[in-house]
Amino acid sequence: MGKAGTKKETKLEKAQKLILELLTKRKVMCLEELEAELLAYGISSRTGRDARKQLESRLSYDWCQGRKTVALITE
C-alpha cells in the first residue's frame, strides 16, 4: 500500500520550518550565515529568499558590523 493522502513537504515549506528553527535557537543571525545553513540542508538561495519573503511578517532585519542580520519578531 502506498502513502495515499499524505502530503510531502515542499522545499519552500522545509526552508520556512528550518529558518524558524534556526532563529528560535540563535535569536539573531547574519543573513550570510542563514543562507549557508540552508545550503547545507540542500535548500537553494532562491528558495531561502522565497521562504523569508513568505515569513516577512515574522522576521526583522537589521545591520551589525556592516552585515545584514535577521531575527524573529518577538511580541
N, CA, C and O atoms as a Tripos MOL2 file, in Angstrom:
@<TRIPOS>MOLECULE
protein
  300   299    75     0     0
PROTEIN
NO_CHARGES

@<TRIPOS>ATOM
      1 N           0.8280   -1.2010    0.0000 N.3       1 MET1
      2 CA          0.0000    0.0000    0.0000 C.3       1 MET1
      3 C           0.8620    1.2500    0.0000 C.2       1 MET1
      4 O           1.9030    1.3100    0.6540 O.2       1 MET1
      5 N           0.4140    2.2300   -0.7350 N.am      2 GLY2
      6 CA          1.1420    3.4920   -0.8010 C.3       2 GLY2
      7 C           0.7440    4.4130    0.3330 C.2       2 GLY2
      8 O          -0.0480    4.0630    1.2090 O.2       2 GLY2
      9 N           1.3070    5.5750    0.2890 N.am      3 LYS3
     10 CA          1.0160    6.5730    1.3300 C.3       3 LYS3
     11 C          -0.0570    7.5280    0.8270 C.2       3 LYS3
     12 O           0.1440    8.7420    0.8160 O.2       3 LYS3
     13 N          -1.1780    6.9910    0.4170 N.am      4 ALA4
     14 CA         -2.2640    7.7990   -0.1170 C.3       4 ALA4
     15 C          -2.7390    8.8090    0.9290 C.2       4 ALA4
     16 O          -2.9660    8.4670    2.0890 O.2       4 ALA4
     17 N          -2.8800   10.0430    0.4940 N.am      5 GLY5
     18 CA         -3.3860   11.0670    1.3870 C.3       5 GLY5
     19 C          -2.3240   11.7910    2.2000 C.2       5 GLY5
     20 O          -2.6310   12.7980    2.8390 O.2       5 GLY5
     21 N          -1.0820   11.3080    2.1960 N.am      6 THR6
     22 CA         -0.0390   12.0210    2.9340 C.3       6 THR6
     23 C           0.5940   13.0580    2.0190 C.2       6 THR6
     24 O           0.8480   12.7950    0.8440 O.2       6 THR6
     25 N           0.8370   14.2080    2.5580 N.am      7 LYS7
     26 CA          1.3780   15.3150    1.7760 C.3       7 LYS7
     27 C           2.8800   15.4210    2.0220 C.2       7 LYS7
     28 O           3.3300   15.4630    3.1670 O.2       7 LYS7
     29 N           3.6400   15.4630    0.9460 N.am      8 LYS8
     30 CA          5.0830   15.6000    1.0700 C.3       8 LYS8
     31 C           5.4100   17.0870    1.2660 C.2       8 LYS8
     32 O           4.8610   17.9520    0.5840 O.2       8 LYS8
     33 N           6.3000   17.3580    2.1960 N.am      9 GLU9
     34 CA          6.7000   18.7240    2.4760 C.3       9 GLU9
     35 C           7.4800   19.2990    1.2860 C.2       9 GLU9
     36 O           8.4240   18.6750    0.8020 O.2       9 GLU9
     37 N           7.0880   20.4780    0.8230 N.am     10 THR10
     38 CA          7.7960   21.1060   -0.2940 C.3      10 THR10
     39 C           9.1100   21.7100    0.2060 C.2      10 THR10
     40 O           9.3130   21.8810    1.4080 O.2      10 THR10
     41 N           9.9940   22.0260   -0.7380 N.am     11 LYS11
     42 CA         11.2700   22.6530   -0.3550 C.3      11 LYS11
     43 C          11.0190   24.0030    0.3110 C.2      11 LYS11
     44 O          11.7300   24.3850    1.2400 O.2      11 LYS11
     45 N          10.0100   24.7180   -0.1660 N.am     12 LEU12
     46 CA          9.6790   26.0180    0.4140 C.3      12 LEU12
     47 C           9.2190   25.8540    1.8560 C.2      12 LEU12
     48 O           9.6430   26.6090    2.7310 O.2      12 LEU12
     49 N           8.3650   24.8850    2.1080 N.am     13 GLU13
     50 CA          7.8950   24.6240    3.4780 C.3      13 GLU13
     51 C           9.0560   24.1720    4.3690 C.2      13 GLU13
     52 O           9.1540   24.5760    5.5280 O.2      13 GLU13
     53 N           9.9260   23.3370    3.8170 N.am     14 LYS14
     54 CA         11.0960   22.8720    4.5610 C.3      14 LYS14
     55 C          11.9940   24.0660    4.9240 C.2      14 LYS14
     56 O          12.5010   24.1560    6.0420 O.2      14 LYS14
     57 N          12.1790   24.9660    3.9700 N.am     15 ALA15
     58 CA         13.0060   26.1490    4.2030 C.3      15 ALA15
     59 C          12.4040   27.0330    5.2920 C.2      15 ALA15
     60 O          13.1230   27.5090    6.1710 O.2      15 ALA15
     61 N          11.0940   27.2550    5.2420 N.am     16 GLN16
     62 CA         10.4340   28.0830    6.2470 C.3      16 GLN16
     63 C          10.5950   27.4690    7.6360 C.2      16 GLN16
     64 O          10.9120   28.1680    8.5980 O.2      16 GLN16
     65 N          10.3770   26.1770    7.7330 N.am     17 LYS17
     66 CA         10.4960   25.4700    9.0090 C.3      17 LYS17
     67 C          11.9190   25.5850    9.5550 C.2      17 LYS17
     68 O          12.1170   25.8430   10.7420 O.2      17 LYS17
     69 N          12.9030   25.3920    8.6810 N.am     18 LEU18
     70 CA         14.2960   25.4660    9.0900 C.3      18 LEU18
     71 C          14.6830   26.8830    9.5390 C.2      18 LEU18
     72 O          15.3830   27.0470   10.5380 O.2      18 LEU18
     73 N          14.2350   27.8860    8.8130 N.am     19 ILE19
     74 CA         14.5130   29.2800    9.1920 C.3      19 ILE19
     75 C          13.9580   29.5590   10.5880 C.2      19 ILE19
     76 O          14.6460   30.1440   11.4240 O.2      19 ILE19
     77 N          12.7230   29.1440   10.8390 N.am     20 LEU20
     78 CA         12.1100   29.3720   12.1510 C.3      20 LEU20
     79 C          12.8650   28.6240   13.2520 C.2      20 LEU20
     80 O          13.0720   29.1620   14.3400 O.2      20 LEU20
     81 N          13.2750   27.3920   12.9700 N.am     21 GLU21
     82 CA         14.0330   26.6180   13.9640 C.3      21 GLU21
     83 C          15.3640   27.2870   14.2850 C.2      21 GLU21
     84 O          15.7240   27.4380   15.4520 O.2      21 GLU21
     85 N          16.0940   27.6860   13.2450 N.am     22 LEU22
     86 CA         17.4060   28.3010   13.4420 C.3      22 LEU22
     87 C          17.3020   29.6130   14.2230 C.2      22 LEU22
     88 O          18.0950   29.8720   15.1280 O.2      22 LEU22
     89 N          16.3270   30.4260   13.8670 N.am     23 LEU23
     90 CA         16.1900   31.7270   14.5350 C.3      23 LEU23
     91 C          15.6250   31.5920   15.9450 C.2      23 LEU23
     92 O          15.8610   32.4590   16.7860 O.2      23 LEU23
     93 N          14.8900   30.5270   16.2160 N.am     24 THR24
     94 CA         14.4160   30.2810   17.5750 C.3      24 THR24
     95 C          15.6030   29.9370   18.4680 C.2      24 THR24
     96 O          15.6680   30.3710   19.6180 O.2      24 THR24
     97 N          16.5370   29.1580   17.9360 N.am     25 LYS25
     98 CA         17.7120   28.7540   18.7070 C.3      25 LYS25
     99 C          18.7230   29.8910   18.8610 C.2      25 LYS25
    100 O          19.2490   30.1120   19.9510 O.2      25 LYS25
    101 N          18.9930   30.6060   17.7760 N.am     26 ARG26
    102 CA         20.0920   31.5810   17.7800 C.3      26 ARG26
    103 C          19.6560   33.0310   17.9630 C.2      26 ARG26
    104 O          20.5040   33.9060   18.1350 O.2      26 ARG26
    105 N          18.3840   33.2990   17.9300 N.am     27 LYS27
    106 CA         17.8140   34.6480   18.0950 C.3      27 LYS27
    107 C          18.1320   35.5680   16.9180 C.2      27 LYS27
    108 O          17.2170   36.0220   16.2310 O.2      27 LYS27
    109 N          19.4330   35.8550   16.6710 N.am     28 VAL28
    110 CA         19.8390   36.7440   15.5820 C.3      28 VAL28
    111 C          20.9320   36.0440   14.7900 C.2      28 VAL28
    112 O          21.8530   35.4600   15.3620 O.2      28 VAL28
    113 N          20.8200   36.1090   13.4710 N.am     29 MET29
    114 CA         21.8440   35.5230   12.6070 C.3      29 MET29
    115 C          22.1830   36.5020   11.4940 C.2      29 MET29
    116 O          21.3290   37.2670   11.0440 O.2      29 MET29
    117 N          23.4360   36.4710   11.0560 N.am     30 CYS30
    118 CA         23.7930   37.2050    9.8470 C.3      30 CYS30
    119 C          23.0980   36.5000    8.6890 C.2      30 CYS30
    120 O          23.0110   35.2730    8.6610 O.2      30 CYS30
    121 N          22.6170   37.2630    7.7590 N.am     31 LEU31
    122 CA         21.9140   36.6970    6.6220 C.3      31 LEU31
    123 C          22.7910   35.6950    5.8750 C.2      31 LEU31
    124 O          22.3070   34.6640    5.4090 O.2      31 LEU31
    125 N          24.0770   36.0010    5.7630 N.am     32 GLU32
    126 CA         25.0250   35.0940    5.0890 C.3      32 GLU32
    127 C          25.0780   33.7410    5.7930 C.2      32 GLU32
    128 O          25.1080   32.7010    5.1350 O.2      32 GLU32
    129 N          25.0890   33.7450    7.1220 N.am     33 GLU33
    130 CA         25.1290   32.5010    7.8970 C.3      33 GLU33
    131 C          23.8460   31.6930    7.6980 C.2      33 GLU33
    132 O          23.8870   30.4710    7.5520 O.2      33 GLU33
    133 N          22.7240   32.3810    7.6940 N.am     34 LEU34
    134 CA         21.4390   31.7160    7.4950 C.3      34 LEU34
    135 C          21.4100   31.0470    6.1280 C.2      34 LEU34
    136 O          20.9970   29.8930    6.0080 O.2      34 LEU34
    137 N          21.8480   31.7640    5.0970 N.am     35 GLU35
    138 CA         21.8640   31.2080    3.7530 C.3      35 GLU35
    139 C          22.8010   30.0060    3.6630 C.2      35 GLU35
    140 O          22.4900   29.0320    2.9790 O.2      35 GLU35
    141 N          23.9460   30.0640    4.3460 N.am     36 ALA36
    142 CA         24.8960   28.9470    4.3540 C.3      36 ALA36
    143 C          24.2740   27.7190    5.0220 C.2      36 ALA36
    144 O          24.4570   26.5960    4.5530 O.2      36 ALA36
    145 N          23.5460   27.9310    6.1070 N.am     37 GLU37
    146 CA         22.8710   26.8260    6.7970 C.3      37 GLU37
    147 C          21.8370   26.1760    5.8700 C.2      37 GLU37
    148 O          21.7510   24.9500    5.7910 O.2      37 GLU37
    149 N          21.0620   26.9970    5.1780 N.am     38 LEU38
    150 CA         20.0500   26.4740    4.2620 C.3      38 LEU38
    151 C          20.7050   25.6780    3.1450 C.2      38 LEU38
    152 O          20.2230   24.6050    2.7830 O.2      38 LEU38
    153 N          21.8060   26.1960    2.5910 N.am     39 LEU39
    154 CA         22.5280   25.4790    1.5370 C.3      39 LEU39
    155 C          23.0230   24.1280    2.0350 C.2      39 LEU39
    156 O          22.9990   23.1450    1.2950 O.2      39 LEU39
    157 N          23.4730   24.0760    3.2870 N.am     40 ALA40
    158 CA         23.9490   22.8190    3.8800 C.3      40 ALA40
    159 C          22.8300   21.7810    3.9500 C.2      40 ALA40
    160 O          23.0930   20.5780    3.9540 O.2      40 ALA40
    161 N          21.5960   22.2430    4.0060 N.am     41 TYR41
    162 CA         20.4350   21.3420    4.0300 C.3      41 TYR41
    163 C          19.8550   21.1270    2.6270 C.2      41 TYR41
    164 O          18.7760   20.5540    2.4780 O.2      41 TYR41
    165 N          20.5740   21.5880    1.6100 N.am     42 GLY42
    166 CA         20.1360   21.3690    0.2350 C.3      42 GLY42
    167 C          19.0740   22.3340   -0.2470 C.2      42 GLY42
    168 O          18.3600   22.0450   -1.2070 O.2      42 GLY42
    169 N          18.9610   23.4810    0.4110 N.am     43 ILE43
    170 CA         17.9690   24.4830    0.0230 C.3      43 ILE43
    171 C          18.6880   25.6230   -0.6850 C.2      43 ILE43
    172 O          19.6020   26.2290   -0.1260 O.2      43 ILE43
    173 N          18.2750   25.9110   -1.9080 N.am     44 SER44
    174 CA         18.9350   26.9300   -2.7190 C.3      44 SER44
    175 C          18.7260   28.3280   -2.1470 C.2      44 SER44
    176 O          17.8160   28.5660   -1.3520 O.2      44 SER44
    177 N          19.5880   29.2390   -2.5700 N.am     45 SER45
    178 CA         19.4740   30.6400   -2.1390 C.3      45 SER45
    179 C          18.1210   31.2160   -2.5380 C.2      45 SER45
    180 O          17.5030   31.9580   -1.7750 O.2      45 SER45
    181 N          17.6710   30.8700   -3.7310 N.am     46 ARG46
    182 CA         16.3920   31.4030   -4.2110 C.3      46 ARG46
    183 C          15.2240   30.8930   -3.3620 C.2      46 ARG46
    184 O          14.3360   31.6650   -3.0000 O.2      46 ARG46
    185 N          15.2240   29.5950   -3.0450 N.am     47 THR47
    186 CA         14.1550   29.0360   -2.2070 C.3      47 THR47
    187 C          14.2060   29.6600   -0.8170 C.2      47 THR47
    188 O          13.1660   29.9540   -0.2280 O.2      47 THR47
    189 N          15.4160   29.8630   -0.2890 N.am     48 GLY48
    190 CA         15.5770   30.5140    1.0100 C.3      48 GLY48
    191 C          15.0280   31.9260    1.0030 C.2      48 GLY48
    192 O          14.3670   32.3560    1.9480 O.2      48 GLY48
    193 N          15.3120   32.6440   -0.0780 N.am     49 ARG49
    194 CA         14.8200   34.0160   -0.2170 C.3      49 ARG49
    195 C          13.2930   34.0290   -0.3010 C.2      49 ARG49
    196 O          12.6380   34.8710    0.3140 O.2      49 ARG49
    197 N          12.7340   33.0920   -1.0650 N.am     50 ASP50
    198 CA         11.2700   32.9980   -1.1790 C.3      50 ASP50
    199 C          10.6390   32.6630    0.1720 C.2      50 ASP50
    200 O           9.5940   33.2060    0.5290 O.2      50 ASP50
    201 N          11.2830   31.7660    0.9170 N.am     51 ALA51
    202 CA         10.7770   31.3800    2.2430 C.3      51 ALA51
    203 C          10.8000   32.5750    3.1870 C.2      51 ALA51
    204 O           9.8450   32.8050    3.9280 O.2      51 ALA51
    205 N          11.8940   33.3390    3.1590 N.am     52 ARG52
    206 CA         11.9810   34.5410    4.0160 C.3      52 ARG52
    207 C          10.9070   35.5460    3.6370 C.2      52 ARG52
    208 O          10.3250   36.1950    4.5070 O.2      52 ARG52
    209 N          10.6400   35.6790    2.3450 N.am     53 LYS53
    210 CA          9.6100   36.6180    1.8880 C.3      53 LYS53
    211 C           8.2390   36.2020    2.4350 C.2      53 LYS53
    212 O           7.4570   37.0550    2.8540 O.2      53 LYS53
    213 N           7.9450   34.9030    2.4320 N.am     54 GLN54
    214 CA          6.6520   34.4430    2.9550 C.3      54 GLN54
    215 C           6.5720   34.5820    4.4720 C.2      54 GLN54
    216 O           5.4810   34.6850    5.0330 O.2      54 GLN54
    217 N           7.7300   34.5850    5.1360 N.am     55 LEU55
    218 CA          7.7700   34.7480    6.6000 C.3      55 LEU55
    219 C           7.9620   36.2130    7.0080 C.2      55 LEU55
    220 O           8.1710   36.5160    8.1820 O.2      55 LEU55
    221 N           7.8910   37.1070    6.0340 N.am     56 GLU56
    222 CA          8.2000   38.5250    6.2160 C.3      56 GLU56
    223 C           7.5930   39.1580    7.4660 C.2      56 GLU56
    224 O           8.2570   39.9350    8.1530 O.2      56 GLU56
    225 N           6.3450   38.8320    7.7600 N.am     57 SER57
    226 CA          5.6690   39.4470    8.9160 C.3      57 SER57
    227 C           6.2390   38.9490   10.2460 C.2      57 SER57
    228 O           5.9660   39.5380   11.2920 O.2      57 SER57
    229 N           7.0270   37.8710   10.2190 N.am     58 ARG58
    230 CA          7.5790   37.3010   11.4530 C.3      58 ARG58
    231 C           9.0700   37.5760   11.6090 C.2      58 ARG58
    232 O           9.6720   37.2080   12.6170 O.2      58 ARG58
    233 N           9.6750   38.2390   10.5880 N.am     59 LEU59
    234 CA         11.1200   38.4770   10.6070 C.3      59 LEU59
    235 C          11.4420   39.9570   10.6930 C.2      59 LEU59
    236 O          10.6890   40.8120   10.2260 O.2      59 LEU59
    237 N          12.5750   40.2290   11.2980 N.am     60 SER60
    238 CA         13.0690   41.5910   11.4370 C.3      60 SER60
    239 C          14.5040   41.6220   10.8970 C.2      60 SER60
    240 O          15.2930   40.7170   11.1690 O.2      60 SER60
    241 N          14.8310   42.6560   10.1380 N.am     61 TYR61
    242 CA         16.1690   42.7850    9.5740 C.3      61 TYR61
    243 C          16.8710   43.9950   10.1700 C.2      61 TYR61
    244 O          16.2310   44.9940   10.4960 O.2      61 TYR61
    245 N          18.1750   43.9030   10.3090 N.am     62 ASP62
    246 CA         18.9760   44.9910   10.8600 C.3      62 ASP62
    247 C          20.3890   44.8640   10.2950 C.2      62 ASP62
    248 O          20.6600   44.0050    9.4560 O.2      62 ASP62
    249 N          21.2790   45.7300   10.7680 N.am     63 TRP63
    250 CA         22.6850   45.6780   10.3650 C.3      63 TRP63
    251 C          23.5510   45.6070   11.6060 C.2      63 TRP63
    252 O          23.2780   46.2820   12.5990 O.2      63 TRP63
    253 N          24.6040   44.7860   11.5550 N.am     64 CYS64
    254 CA         25.5640   44.6830   12.6470 C.3      64 CYS64
    255 C          26.9520   44.5460   12.0400 C.2      64 CYS64
    256 O          27.2200   43.6030   11.2950 O.2      64 CYS64
    257 N          27.8140   45.4650   12.3520 N.am     65 GLN65
    258 CA         29.1870   45.4670   11.8490 C.3      65 GLN65
    259 C          29.2280   45.3070   10.3280 C.2      65 GLN65
    260 O          30.0300   44.5360    9.8010 O.2      65 GLN65
    261 N          28.3680   46.0330    9.6360 N.am     66 GLY66
    262 CA         28.3490   46.0240    8.1850 C.3      66 GLY66
    263 C          27.7180   44.7940    7.5600 C.2      66 GLY66
    264 O          27.7790   44.6280    6.3410 O.2      66 GLY66
    265 N          27.1160   43.9310    8.3590 N.am     67 ARG67
    266 CA         26.4790   42.7210    7.8390 C.3      67 ARG67
    267 C          24.9870   42.7490    8.1570 C.2      67 ARG67
    268 O          24.5810   43.1230    9.2570 O.2      67 ARG67
    269 N          24.1880   42.3540    7.1900 N.am     68 LYS68
    270 CA         22.7370   42.3190    7.3950 C.3      68 LYS68
    271 C          22.3910   41.1350    8.3010 C.2      68 LYS68
    272 O          22.8800   40.0230    8.1020 O.2      68 LYS68
    273 N          21.5460   41.3920    9.2920 N.am     69 THR69
    274 CA         21.1270   40.3500   10.2150 C.3      69 THR69
    275 C          19.6170   40.1330   10.1060 C.2      69 THR69
    276 O          18.8730   40.9940    9.6370 O.2      69 THR69
    277 N          19.1960   38.9530   10.5580 N.am     70 VAL70
    278 CA         17.7810   38.6110   10.5580 C.3      70 VAL70
    279 C          17.4450   37.9860   11.9150 C.2      70 VAL70
    280 O          18.2480   37.2550   12.4950 O.2      70 VAL70
    281 N          16.2350   38.2910   12.4100 N.am     71 ALA71
    282 CA         15.7870   37.7680   13.7010 C.3      71 ALA71
    283 C          14.2810   37.5730   13.6500 C.2      71 ALA71
    284 O          13.5880   38.1670   12.8230 O.2      71 ALA71
    285 N          13.7900   36.7340   14.5420 N.am     72 LEU72
    286 CA         12.3440   36.5860   14.6940 C.3      72 LEU72
    287 C          11.7950   37.7770   15.4580 C.2      72 LEU72
    288 O          12.4250   38.2690   16.3930 O.2      72 LEU72
    289 N          10.6440   38.2260   15.0640 N.am     73 ILE73
    290 CA          9.9750   39.3080   15.7970 C.3      73 ILE73
    291 C           9.3250   38.6790   17.0190 C.2      73 ILE73
    292 O           8.5170   37.7580   16.8990 O.2      73 ILE73
    293 N           9.6810   39.1790   18.1930 N.am     74 THR74
    294 CA          9.0830   38.6730   19.4220 C.3      74 THR74
    295 C           8.0440   39.6710   19.9000 C.2      74 THR74
    296 O           8.2640   40.8820   19.8660 O.2      74 THR74
    297 N           6.9360   39.1590   20.3350 N.am     75 GLU75
    298 CA          5.8490   40.0590   20.7520 C.3      75 GLU75
    299 C           5.6550   40.0360   22.2390 C.2      75 GLU75
    300 O           4.7840   40.7340   22.7590 O.2      75 GLU75
@<TRIPOS>BOND
     1     1     2 1
     2     2     3 1
     3     3     4 2
     4     3     5 am
     5     5     6 1
     6     6     7 1
     7     7     8 2
     8     7     9 am
     9     9    10 1
    10    10    11 1
    11    11    12 2
    12    11    13 am
    13    13    14 1
    14    14    15 1
    15    15    16 2
    16    15    17 am
    17    17    18 1
    18    18    19 1
    19    19    20 2
    20    19    21 am
    21    21    22 1
    22    22    23 1
    23    23    24 2
    24    23    25 am
    25    25    26 1
    26    26    27 1
    27    27    28 2
    28    27    29 am
    29    29    30 1
    30    30    31 1
    31    31    32 2
    32    31    33 am
    33    33    34 1
    34    34    35 1
    35    35    36 2
    36    35    37 am
    37    37    38 1
    38    38    39 1
    39    39    40 2
    40    39    41 am
    41    41    42 1
    42    42    43 1
    43    43    44 2
    44    43    45 am
    45    45    46 1
    46    46    47 1
    47    47    48 2
    48    47    49 am
    49    49    50 1
    50    50    51 1
    51    51    52 2
    52    51    53 am
    53    53    54 1
    54    54    55 1
    55    55    56 2
    56    55    57 am
    57    57    58 1
    58    58    59 1
    59    59    60 2
    60    59    61 am
    61    61    62 1
    62    62    63 1
    63    63    64 2
    64    63    65 am
    65    65    66 1
    66    66    67 1
    67    67    68 2
    68    67    69 am
    69    69    70 1
    70    70    71 1
    71    71    72 2
    72    71    73 am
    73    73    74 1
    74    74    75 1
    75    75    76 2
    76    75    77 am
    77    77    78 1
    78    78    79 1
    79    79    80 2
    80    79    81 am
    81    81    82 1
    82    82    83 1
    83    83    84 2
    84    83    85 am
    85    85    86 1
    86    86    87 1
    87    87    88 2
    88    87    89 am
    89    89    90 1
    90    90    91 1
    91    91    92 2
    92    91    93 am
    93    93    94 1
    94    94    95 1
    95    95    96 2
    96    95    97 am
    97    97    98 1
    98    98    99 1
    99    99   100 2
   100    99   101 am
   101   101   102 1
   102   102   103 1
   103   103   104 2
   104   103   105 am
   105   105   106 1
   106   106   107 1
   107   107   108 2
   108   107   109 am
   109   109   110 1
   110   110   111 1
   111   111   112 2
   112   111   113 am
   113   113   114 1
   114   114   115 1
   115   115   116 2
   116   115   117 am
   117   117   118 1
   118   118   119 1
   119   119   120 2
   120   119   121 am
   121   121   122 1
   122   122   123 1
   123   123   124 2
   124   123   125 am
   125   125   126 1
   126   126   127 1
   127   127   128 2
   128   127   129 am
   129   129   130 1
   130   130   131 1
   131   131   132 2
   132   131   133 am
   133   133   134 1
   134   134   135 1
   135   135   136 2
   136   135   137 am
   137   137   138 1
   138   138   139 1
   139   139   140 2
   140   139   141 am
   141   141   142 1
   142   142   143 1
   143   143   144 2
   144   143   145 am
   145   145   146 1
   146   146   147 1
   147   147   148 2
   148   147   149 am
   149   149   150 1
   150   150   151 1
   151   151   152 2
   152   151   153 am
   153   153   154 1
   154   154   155 1
   155   155   156 2
   156   155   157 am
   157   157   158 1
   158   158   159 1
   159   159   160 2
   160   159   161 am
   161   161   162 1
   162   162   163 1
   163   163   164 2
   164   163   165 am
   165   165   166 1
   166   166   167 1
   167   167   168 2
   168   167   169 am
   169   169   170 1
   170   170   171 1
   171   171   172 2
   172   171   173 am
   173   173   174 1
   174   174   175 1
   175   175   176 2
   176   175   177 am
   177   177   178 1
   178   178   179 1
   179   179   180 2
   180   179   181 am
   181   181   182 1
   182   182   183 1
   183   183   184 2
   184   183   185 am
   185   185   186 1
   186   186   187 1
   187   187   188 2
   188   187   189 am
   189   189   190 1
   190   190   191 1
   191   191   192 2
   192   191   193 am
   193   193   194 1
   194   194   195 1
   195   195   196 2
   196   195   197 am
   197   197   198 1
   198   198   199 1
   199   199   200 2
   200   199   201 am
   201   201   202 1
   202   202   203 1
   203   203   204 2
   204   203   205 am
   205   205   206 1
   206   206   207 1
   207   207   208 2
   208   207   209 am
   209   209   210 1
   210   210   211 1
   211   211   212 2
   212   211   213 am
   213   213   214 1
   214   214   215 1
   215   215   216 2
   216   215   217 am
   217   217   218 1
   218   218   219 1
   219   219   220 2
   220   219   221 am
   221   221   222 1
   222   222   223 1
   223   223   224 2
   224   223   225 am
   225   225   226 1
   226   226   227 1
   227   227   228 2
   228   227   229 am
   229   229   230 1
   230   230   231 1
   231   231   232 2
   232   231   233 am
   233   233   234 1
   234   234   235 1
   235   235   236 2
   236   235   237 am
   237   237   238 1
   238   238   239 1
   239   239   240 2
   240   239   241 am
   241   241   242 1
   242   242   243 1
   243   243   244 2
   244   243   245 am
   245   245   246 1
   246   246   247 1
   247   247   248 2
   248   247   249 am
   249   249   250 1
   250   250   251 1
   251   251   252 2
   252   251   253 am
   253   253   254 1
   254   254   255 1
   255   255   256 2
   256   255   257 am
   257   257   258 1
   258   258   259 1
   259   259   260 2
   260   259   261 am
   261   261   262 1
   262   262   263 1
   263   263   264 2
   264   263   265 am
   265   265   266 1
   266   266   267 1
   267   267   268 2
   268   267   269 am
   269   269   270 1
   270   270   271 1
   271   271   272 2
   272   271   273 am
   273   273   274 1
   274   274   275 1
   275   275   276 2
   276   275   277 am
   277   277   278 1
   278   278   279 1
   279   279   280 2
   280   279   281 am
   281   281   282 1
   282   282   283 1
   283   283   284 2
   284   283   285 am
   285   285   286 1
   286   286   287 1
   287   287   288 2
   288   287   289 am
   289   289   290 1
   290   290   291 1
   291   291   292 2
   292   291   293 am
   293   293   294 1
   294   294   295 1
   295   295   296 2
   296   295   297 am
   297   297   298 1
   298   298   299 1
   299   299   300 2
@<TRIPOS>SUBSTRUCTURE
     1 MET1         2 RESIDUE 1 A MET
     2 GLY2         6 RESIDUE 1 A GLY
     3 LYS3        10 RESIDUE 1 A LYS
     4 ALA4        14 RESIDUE 1 A ALA
     5 GLY5        18 RESIDUE 1 A GLY
     6 THR6        22 RESIDUE 1 A THR
     7 LYS7        26 RESIDUE 1 A LYS
     8 LYS8        30 RESIDUE 1 A LYS
     9 GLU9        34 RESIDUE 1 A GLU
    10 THR10       38 RESIDUE 1 A THR
    11 LYS11       42 RESIDUE 1 A LYS
    12 LEU12       46 RESIDUE 1 A LEU
    13 GLU13       50 RESIDUE 1 A GLU
    14 LYS14       54 RESIDUE 1 A LYS
    15 ALA15       58 RESIDUE 1 A ALA
    16 GLN16       62 RESIDUE 1 A GLN
    17 LYS17       66 RESIDUE 1 A LYS
    18 LEU18       70 RESIDUE 1 A LEU
    19 ILE19       74 RESIDUE 1 A ILE
    20 LEU20       78 RESIDUE 1 A LEU
    21 GLU21       82 RESIDUE 1 A GLU
    22 LEU22       86 RESIDUE 1 A LEU
    23 LEU23       90 RESIDUE 1 A LEU
    24 THR24       94 RESIDUE 1 A THR
    25 LYS25       98 RESIDUE 1 A LYS
    26 ARG26      102 RESIDUE 1 A ARG
    27 LYS27      106 RESIDUE 1 A LYS
    28 VAL28      110 RESIDUE 1 A VAL
    29 MET29      114 RESIDUE 1 A MET
    30 CYS30      118 RESIDUE 1 A CYS
    31 LEU31      122 RESIDUE 1 A LEU
    32 GLU32      126 RESIDUE 1 A GLU
    33 GLU33      130 RESIDUE 1 A GLU
    34 LEU34      134 RESIDUE 1 A LEU
    35 GLU35      138 RESIDUE 1 A GLU
    36 ALA36      142 RESIDUE 1 A ALA
    37 GLU37      146 RESIDUE 1 A GLU
    38 LEU38      150 RESIDUE 1 A LEU
    39 LEU39      154 RESIDUE 1 A LEU
    40 ALA40      158 RESIDUE 1 A ALA
    41 TYR41      162 RESIDUE 1 A TYR
    42 GLY42      166 RESIDUE 1 A GLY
    43 ILE43      170 RESIDUE 1 A ILE
    44 SER44      174 RESIDUE 1 A SER
    45 SER45      178 RESIDUE 1 A SER
    46 ARG46      182 RESIDUE 1 A ARG
    47 THR47      186 RESIDUE 1 A THR
    48 GLY48      190 RESIDUE 1 A GLY
    49 ARG49      194 RESIDUE 1 A ARG
    50 ASP50      198 RESIDUE 1 A ASP
    51 ALA51      202 RESIDUE 1 A ALA
    52 ARG52      206 RESIDUE 1 A ARG
    53 LYS53      210 RESIDUE 1 A LYS
    54 GLN54      214 RESIDUE 1 A GLN
    55 LEU55      218 RESIDUE 1 A LEU
    56 GLU56      222 RESIDUE 1 A GLU
    57 SER57      226 RESIDUE 1 A SER
    58 ARG58      230 RESIDUE 1 A ARG
    59 LEU59      234 RESIDUE 1 A LEU
    60 SER60      238 RESIDUE 1 A SER
    61 TYR61      242 RESIDUE 1 A TYR
    62 ASP62      246 RESIDUE 1 A ASP
    63 TRP63      250 RESIDUE 1 A TRP
    64 CYS64      254 RESIDUE 1 A CYS
    65 GLN65      258 RESIDUE 1 A GLN
    66 GLY66      262 RESIDUE 1 A GLY
    67 ARG67      266 RESIDUE 1 A ARG
    68 LYS68      270 RESIDUE 1 A LYS
    69 THR69      274 RESIDUE 1 A THR
    70 VAL70      278 RESIDUE 1 A VAL
    71 ALA71      282 RESIDUE 1 A ALA
    72 LEU72      286 RESIDUE 1 A LEU
    73 ILE73      290 RESIDUE 1 A ILE
    74 THR74      294 RESIDUE 1 A THR
    75 GLU75      298 RESIDUE 1 A GLU
